[in-house]
Amino acid sequence: MLNVAIHSSRVVLPSVITDATVICSNGKIVEILNGASCPRGFQYQEMFDAVLMPGLIDAHVHVNEPGRTEWEGIATASRAALAGGITTIIDMPLNASPVTTTVEAFNKKMASMKASGLHCNIGFWGGIVPGNANAIEPLIKAGVLGFKAFLTHSGIDEFPNANISDLEKAMSLIARHGLPLLVHAELENDLILPEQTNPQSYSQYLASRPTAWENNAIDVLIKLSAKYKCKTHIVHLSSAEALAAIKSAKTNGVPISVETAPHYIFFNAEDIPDGNTLYKCAPPIRQRQNNEQLRHALNSGLIDFVATDHSPATPGLKGIGTGNYKTAWGGIASLQYLLPATYTAMKPLEPPLTKITKWLCSSPAKLAGLQATKGMIAVGADADLMAWMPEDNYVIQAAATYHRYPIGPYIGKDVFGKVLGTWIAGKRVYDNEKGFSENEGQFIFNKEHV
């Protein structure tokens, strides 16, 4: 049985930051003592003035296993997660092959990941596609934490977008079990779009996916969520124009929540060069004024949390060398940089560390139904922890990036917030000076898992 006592002068508890020692035994937090202390029989670990927080939870990750591990894979993804202070990731259903829309495909995914090596904890979202309503309840029994649907083409032909009828069938079933439905909220309309005459033009790519698509989709989802009383979660919000509708829905008791991604608050369209497809994502990164509104909405609590939408691809698929925004894969590799990107983007608003913990720990835990054991430092919670120095300023280097391909728009950027260590079930699995202790991750399932 592993018994450890981890001390820091800045331990982030749910409502206070304090000098404390977190006592961990058998994978759980069993006591929190004032100041530096070590009970007999416990291994003492001193983190001095590093911030000790719950392990981060990234609720939006594309691992791509099985079938597309040349894009990423669980071995590299979970190692990058640990280096970023992330102890739990929730995997999306579409970039694996087969896509996770049946129990058979779900079982294949878990078998492949187990064989490859789980370095962090991982849970799963099931997929909603046309015609798979009969698979929803079997997937719930198999353990998925909720479901994901697209209202526009997903980029993966095997994962077609759902229509309104598909969503209505799904929501009535999902609501019975109290699980969330996550939706990529872009819904094409009759808006006449300007022609993309220059495939290397970022401004033309941006215009090809207007805010109206997001606003339209979110309006539809609010109505459906209210009708079916289904927990509905808007993923990677990029349109600030939709904030008013989201605020109204929440005020009126509609069970809707929303995340944004670090790239929507860290980068701005005005600064993105033509031909640099590393910035391509969908929805696209929008203008500075729009993104400033997103930052304030996150700070106010209107946006619930931040998740990376880590969606890596091979350098060839990302269009490196071609600069073609029309054909490049739309996704940003960012798993390792959830914390520094978010913290650096929000730093001018001076959020307290308790807010950072809410955005990156407790709120994503709540979406996934894990709030009883994860996302907080409290007696009885899992001993999943991370330590970091908010004051440390550095430039992100490719050589220190553990994604399968150390490419992306964050490479070379100046950020604040260096991760020093990560613990799973009380065991230190990442030390920024000594490296990793691997294969300590576990699968995470919902309460109905059989």
N, C-alpha and C positions, 0 to 999 in steps of 0.2 A: 504494500500500500504506500503510495507516494504522499508524503507529508511535507509541505513547504510553507514557509512564512515569507511573504514578499512585502517589503517596506518601501514606502515613498512618502515624501513630504507633501505630495500633491496626488492624493487618491480621489478620483471622481466618483462619489456616491450619488444616488439618485437626486438628492437635493442640495448637496454641499460638497465642497472640495476641502479635504482635510489631511493632516499628517496622520498616517495610519499604517498598520500592518494587516495584510489580508492573509488569513489563515486558511489553507487549502488541504483537504484530506479526501482521499478516494474520489478525486475528480470534482469535488464540490467545495464551495466556500462555506466553511463551518463557523467562522468567527471573524470579526473585524475589531482589532484592538487599537486603542489610541497610541500614537507615537510608534517608536521602534520597539519591537518586542518579539521574542521567539520562545514559544513553549518548548519544553523538553521533548526531544525526539523528532523535532522538525528541522528541516534544512532551511537556513536563513539566506535570503537573497535580497541584497541591498540595491535599490534603484535610485537612491539619493533624491534629487529634485526632479527626476523625470516624471511626467504625467502618467499615472497608472489608471487605465480605463478598461471597461469591458472590451473583449475582443470585438472587432468591427464585424458587421454583417453586410455583405453585398448581396442584395436581393435580385440582381439583374445581371447574370453572367452567361455568356455563351461559351461553353467548354468545348463543344464540337466532337464529343466522343460518345459512341463509336462512329466510324465512317469518314470523319473529316479531321482526324488527328494531325494531318499535315498542316492544318490551320492553327491548332493549339493542342488540346488534349489535357486530361486531368493532371498528369504528372507535372507539366510545366505551369499550368494554371494555378494549381494548389500551392506550388512552391512560391510563385509570385504573390499569391494571396498572403502567405505567412510573412513575406518580406514587407508587405504593406500593412501588417497589423491586423489582417482579416483572418478570423478563425472559422467563419461559416460563410459559404456561398450558396446561392440558390440558382440552379442551372435551368436555363430556358430550353424549351422542347424542340426547337426547329432546326438547329444547325447540325444535330447528330444525324446519322443515317443508319437505321431508320429513324424518322422523327418520332417523338414521344407522344403518340396519339393512341396507343394501345398498350395493354399490360405486357404483351409479348415484347414490344419494342422497349418498354421501360425496364423489363428484366434484362434484356440484352445490354442496355446502357449500364446498369449497375454491375453486371458481370465484367464488362470491359473495364470499367473504372476500378473495380476491386483488383483486377489483374495488373493494371497500370500503376496503382499506388495512390492512396488518398493521403495527402499531406495536411489537408485541412478538412473540417466537417463540410458535408454537402447535402443539401436537400434539393427537391425537384419540383418544377411546375409541369403539369401535364398540358397537352395541347388541345385546342378546340379548332376543328376544321369541318368543312361541310360533310355531313353524313356520319360523324363519329359520336353522336349523342349517346348511343348505347354503351360506349366505352367509358363514359364519365364516372359512373359509380364503381365499376371495377377498378379504375385507376385510383379512386379515393381509397378503396380497400387496400390497394397495393401500396399506398402511402404518400401520394403526391400532396403537396402543401396547398395547392390551388391550381388554377388553369390560366393559360395565356392564349389570346386570340389576336388576329390582325384584321383590320378593316381595309387594308390595302395590300398589295402584293408584298409578301414577306422577304422576297429575294431568294427564297428556296421553293422550287416548283412543287416539291413533295409536301409543302405546308401552305396550301392555298388559303386565301383570306376568307373569313366567315362573312355571311350576309346577316341582315337583321333577324331573319327567321332562325338562322343557326344560333345567334346569340340568345334569342328568346327561349329556345329549347334548353340551351345550356344553363342560362341563369336560373330558370325555375328549379333545375336539379341541383346546381351548385349551392343555391341559397338554403336548401333543406339541410345541408351539412355545415353551413356557416363558414365555408371557405371563400377566398376571394377569387374574382375573375380579373386578370390583368389584361389590359388592352393596349395595343399599339394604335393610338388615336389619330389616324389620318384617314379621311374619307373624301375621295375625289368627288368634285361637283362639276357643274356646267361652266365654271369659270374658264374663260379663254386664256391660255397661258402663252407667254412670248416664246418664240422658237429658240431652241438652243443652237445658235449658229456657230458658236465657238466652244467646243467640248472642254477646253482648258479654262474657261471662264468660271470663277467661283460665283460671281454675281448672277450669271445665267443659271447655274445649278440651283442657287438659292431661290430664284424666282420660279423654278420648276416645281417647287414644293411649298406653296404659299401657306401663310398662317390660316387662311380660310379653311384649308383641309383639316387642320387640327381643331379649329373652333367648331366646325360643323360636326365632326366626330364626337367631340366632348359634349355638345348639346344633346346628341342622340343618346349617348351613354348615360347622361344624367337622367333622362326620361326613363330609360330602361331600368336603371338602378332603383329609381323611385317606385316603378311599377312592380318589380319582382322582389324588392327588399334584398337585393343581392349585393354583397360587398364588391364594389367595383373600383379598380385601381388603375389610374392613368399612368402609364409608364413614360419615361423620358420626356416630360413636358418641355417644349421649346417656345411655345407661343404665349407671350404675356397677355395677349388679347383675351385669352380664355380664362384668365384669373377671376374676372368678375362673375362669370357663370359658375365657376367652382366655389367661390365664396358664398354665393347665393344658395347653391345646393347644400353646402355644409350647414349653413345657417338654418335651412329648412329641414334638416335631419336626414338628408339623403346619404346613404352609407357609401360615400365616395372618398377616396384618398388619391394622393398624387405624389409622384417623385419627379425630380429633375436629375440631370446627369452633370458631372463635373464640367464637361466640355461646354455646356450651355451657360455656365457662369464664369468660366476661366478664360475662354476665348471670345472674340468678337468678329463678326463678318468683315468689318472694315480692315482688319489686320491679316486676313487670310489671303495668301498670294495665289494668283492664278497658277494652275498646273501642279499644285501641291495636294495630291489626292489623299494624303495622310489625314486631312481634315474632313474628308467626306463622311457624313453620317446621315441618317434619316430618322426623324426630321433634321433639317440642316441647322447648323449654328447660325444664329440670327444676329441682328445688329446690336450695337452697344446699348442703345436706349432700351430696347426690348430686354436685353439680358440684365440690365440694372434693375428692372422691375422684377425679374425672376429672383435676383439676389434678395431684394427686400421682401418678397413673398415668402421665401424660405426663412428669412430672419424673423418674420412675424408669425410663422407657424402655419400659414395658408398652404404652402407646399410642405408636405409631411417629412420627406427625407431625401437623401441623395443616394443614387446607385449608379454604378459605372456604365451599364450597358456595354461591358467589355465584349467586343465583337471583332476578334482578330481575323486575319487572313494572311495568305502567303504574300510575299512582296509582289509577285506577278499579278495576283488578283487585286491587290491594292492599287495597281496601275503605276507603280514606281517606274519611272523612265518614260512613261507615256503622258502623264499629267491629264488623263482623260477623265473628267468628272462624270461623264455619261456612262462609262463602262466599268469604272473602278468599283470594287466592293465597298458598300456603305457601312462602315463600322470603325470604331476607334478602340485600339488596344490600350487599356487604361487600368486594369485591375489592381496593379501594384501601387497606383498613384491616387486612389480614392481619397485618402486622408490629406496628403499635401496639396493636391489640386483644390479640394473643397476648402481647406483651411486658408490657403493663400487667396483664393477668390473672395472669401467672406471676411478676411482679416480687417479690411477697412471699416467694416461695420462693428468690429470689436465684440463678437459674440462670446459669451462666457463658455468655459469648457463644458458646462452642463448642457448647453445647446449643441455643441459638437457631438456630445455623446448621444443626445436625442436623435440627431440627424443620421448618425452612422451606426448606432447600436440599438437603442430601445424601440424606435419607430419601425425600422425594418423587421425587428424581431416580432413586433405586434402584427404586422401584415402577414407574416408567415405562421402565426399562431404559436410562436416560441417564447412569448413574453414571460411565461412562468419560470423559465430556467435560463434564458439567455438575454443579452443586451443590458445587463446591469451588474454592478458589484453589490451583492446583498447576500446575507446568510441564506443558504439553500439553493442559490443559483449555481450553475455550472462554473467551474474555475477556468473559464476562457477569458484571457486577459491580454492586454498589450500595453507597452510603455513607449512613450515618444517625447521628443523635445520640441515644443512649438516654436521656440526661439531660434532653433538651428536653421540657418539659411544656406542653401546649396543649389547646385545646378544638376538636374537629372541627367545621368549618364547612361548611354547604351550598355556599357560594360557592367553596370550594376542593375540591369533590368533582367528579370527572370522569365518574362513571357517567352514563348517559343521563338518569336522573332522580335528582337529589341528595336522595333521601329514604332513610330507614332509621333503625334504632334507635341507630346510632352517632353520628348528627348531634347535636351539643350535648354529647357526652360528653367528659370530661376524660381525656386519655391521655398516656403517655410514648412517645417514640420518633419523631423527625421525620426523614423521608427527605430527603436533600439532593441525591442524584444517582443516576442509573442508566446503565449502559453495556451495550451489546450489541455483541459482536465488537470490543470496544475503543473503540467510538464512544460518546460521551456522548449519550444520547437523551433524558435528562431532567435538567434543572437547576432546582431549586426557586425560583431567582430569575429565570432566563431562559426557562424553558418547555421545549418539546419539539423534538426532531428526529425527524420521522415517517417511516413506511414503511421501517423498518430491520429489521422482523421477518422470520422465515423459517418455513416449514412444517417440522415435525419428524416423521420417520417411524421405524418399527422397522427392524431390521437385514435383514428379509426383503423390504422394499419393493422392487418392481421397476418 
